[in-house]
Amino acid sequence: MSLYMEEEGGTALGLDAEKIAASVMDAALEYANCPYEAEVNLLLTEEDEIRELNKTFREMDKPTDVLSFPLLEYRTPGDFSPFECQPEAFDPDSGELMLGDIVICKPKVLAQAEEYGHGVRREFAFLIAHSMLHLFGYDHMEESQREEMEQKQREIMDMLKISR
């Protein structure tokens, strides 16, 4: 798996974000039985920047904790089989499946870790797991989708032995 990470702004999470993100992404890919090597772009940013992205792409003028930008369209969430016939889904240089982009707001990670009473590592890992599921085509617009996503998030976090 290739992780292309960029960080902007002065907020420090106080952890090895790249190492944690890569381990959560690997676990999520394993959990989803993704048959391909994959690549993901990750941006760690500040509230003003994520607010602007949220406004531009979701028409919500407020900061959020995480945004996911999947590059692939799934007929069924988590079903990677159609991509074998779609060469454009793969990076021509690396041959990896291009999953998409994740943007995480560092101040929100810190605030939510405190609000929910767990560590920064746990909150950051959870947001990566959540976003990876979005990159696999899952959503939480309906109650049944939300429940399914929450279960999958818990199972990925359990694989990593990261608990609240």
Secondary structure as a PSIPRED ss2 file (coil, helix, strand):
# PSIPRED VFORMAT (PSIPRED V4.0)

   1 M C   1.000  0.000  0.000
   2 S E   0.000  0.000  1.000
   3 L E   0.000  0.000  1.000
   4 Y E   0.000  0.000  1.000
   5 M E   0.000  0.000  1.000
   6 E E   0.000  0.000  1.000
   7 E E   0.000  0.000  1.000
   8 E C   1.000  0.000  0.000
   9 G C   1.000  0.000  0.000
  10 G C   1.000  0.000  0.000
  11 T C   1.000  0.000  0.000
  12 A C   1.000  0.000  0.000
  13 L C   1.000  0.000  0.000
  14 G C   1.000  0.000  0.000
  15 L C   1.000  0.000  0.000
  16 D C   1.000  0.000  0.000
  17 A H   0.000  1.000  0.000
  18 E H   0.000  1.000  0.000
  19 K H   0.000  1.000  0.000
  20 I H   0.000  1.000  0.000
  21 A H   0.000  1.000  0.000
  22 A H   0.000  1.000  0.000
  23 S H   0.000  1.000  0.000
  24 V H   0.000  1.000  0.000
  25 M H   0.000  1.000  0.000
  26 D H   0.000  1.000  0.000
  27 A H   0.000  1.000  0.000
  28 A H   0.000  1.000  0.000
  29 L H   0.000  1.000  0.000
  30 E H   0.000  1.000  0.000
  31 Y H   0.000  1.000  0.000
  32 A C   1.000  0.000  0.000
  33 N C   1.000  0.000  0.000
  34 C C   1.000  0.000  0.000
  35 P C   1.000  0.000  0.000
  36 Y C   1.000  0.000  0.000
  37 E C   1.000  0.000  0.000
  38 A E   0.000  0.000  1.000
  39 E E   0.000  0.000  1.000
  40 V E   0.000  0.000  1.000
  41 N E   0.000  0.000  1.000
  42 L E   0.000  0.000  1.000
  43 L E   0.000  0.000  1.000
  44 L E   0.000  0.000  1.000
  45 T E   0.000  0.000  1.000
  46 E C   1.000  0.000  0.000
  47 E H   0.000  1.000  0.000
  48 D H   0.000  1.000  0.000
  49 E H   0.000  1.000  0.000
  50 I H   0.000  1.000  0.000
  51 R H   0.000  1.000  0.000
  52 E H   0.000  1.000  0.000
  53 L H   0.000  1.000  0.000
  54 N H   0.000  1.000  0.000
  55 K H   0.000  1.000  0.000
  56 T H   0.000  1.000  0.000
  57 F H   0.000  1.000  0.000
  58 R H   0.000  1.000  0.000
  59 E C   1.000  0.000  0.000
  60 M C   1.000  0.000  0.000
  61 D C   1.000  0.000  0.000
  62 K C   1.000  0.000  0.000
  63 P C   1.000  0.000  0.000
  64 T C   1.000  0.000  0.000
  65 D C   1.000  0.000  0.000
  66 V E   0.000  0.000  1.000
  67 L E   0.000  0.000  1.000
  68 S E   0.000  0.000  1.000
  69 F E   0.000  0.000  1.000
  70 P E   0.000  0.000  1.000
  71 L C   1.000  0.000  0.000
  72 L C   1.000  0.000  0.000
  73 E C   1.000  0.000  0.000
  74 Y C   1.000  0.000  0.000
  75 R C   1.000  0.000  0.000
  76 T C   1.000  0.000  0.000
  77 P C   1.000  0.000  0.000
  78 G C   1.000  0.000  0.000
  79 D C   1.000  0.000  0.000
  80 F C   1.000  0.000  0.000
  81 S H   0.000  1.000  0.000
  82 P H   0.000  1.000  0.000
  83 F H   0.000  1.000  0.000
  84 E H   0.000  1.000  0.000
  85 C H   0.000  1.000  0.000
  86 Q C   1.000  0.000  0.000
  87 P H   0.000  1.000  0.000
  88 E H   0.000  1.000  0.000
  89 A H   0.000  1.000  0.000
  90 F E   0.000  0.000  1.000
  91 D C   1.000  0.000  0.000
  92 P C   1.000  0.000  0.000
  93 D C   1.000  0.000  0.000
  94 S C   1.000  0.000  0.000
  95 G C   1.000  0.000  0.000
  96 E C   1.000  0.000  0.000
  97 L E   0.000  0.000  1.000
  98 M E   0.000  0.000  1.000
  99 L E   0.000  0.000  1.000
 100 G E   0.000  0.000  1.000
 101 D E   0.000  0.000  1.000
 102 I E   0.000  0.000  1.000
 103 V E   0.000  0.000  1.000
 104 I E   0.000  0.000  1.000
 105 C E   0.000  0.000  1.000
 106 K H   0.000  1.000  0.000
 107 P H   0.000  1.000  0.000
 108 K H   0.000  1.000  0.000
 109 V H   0.000  1.000  0.000
 110 L H   0.000  1.000  0.000
 111 A H   0.000  1.000  0.000
 112 Q H   0.000  1.000  0.000
 113 A H   0.000  1.000  0.000
 114 E H   0.000  1.000  0.000
 115 E H   0.000  1.000  0.000
 116 Y H   0.000  1.000  0.000
 117 G C   1.000  0.000  0.000
 118 H C   1.000  0.000  0.000
 119 G C   1.000  0.000  0.000
 120 V H   0.000  1.000  0.000
 121 R H   0.000  1.000  0.000
 122 R H   0.000  1.000  0.000
 123 E H   0.000  1.000  0.000
 124 F H   0.000  1.000  0.000
 125 A H   0.000  1.000  0.000
 126 F H   0.000  1.000  0.000
 127 L H   0.000  1.000  0.000
 128 I H   0.000  1.000  0.000
 129 A H   0.000  1.000  0.000
 130 H H   0.000  1.000  0.000
 131 S H   0.000  1.000  0.000
 132 M H   0.000  1.000  0.000
 133 L H   0.000  1.000  0.000
 134 H H   0.000  1.000  0.000
 135 L H   0.000  1.000  0.000
 136 F C   1.000  0.000  0.000
 137 G C   1.000  0.000  0.000
 138 Y C   1.000  0.000  0.000
 139 D C   1.000  0.000  0.000
 140 H C   1.000  0.000  0.000
 141 M C   1.000  0.000  0.000
 142 E C   1.000  0.000  0.000
 143 E H   0.000  1.000  0.000
 144 S H   0.000  1.000  0.000
 145 Q H   0.000  1.000  0.000
 146 R H   0.000  1.000  0.000
 147 E H   0.000  1.000  0.000
 148 E H   0.000  1.000  0.000
 149 M H   0.000  1.000  0.000
 150 E H   0.000  1.000  0.000
 151 Q H   0.000  1.000  0.000
 152 K H   0.000  1.000  0.000
 153 Q H   0.000  1.000  0.000
 154 R H   0.000  1.000  0.000
 155 E H   0.000  1.000  0.000
 156 I H   0.000  1.000  0.000
 157 M H   0.000  1.000  0.000
 158 D H   0.000  1.000  0.000
 159 M H   0.000  1.000  0.000
 160 L C   1.000  0.000  0.000
 161 K C   1.000  0.000  0.000
 162 I C   1.000  0.000  0.000
 163 S C   1.000  0.000  0.000
 164 R C   1.000  0.000  0.000
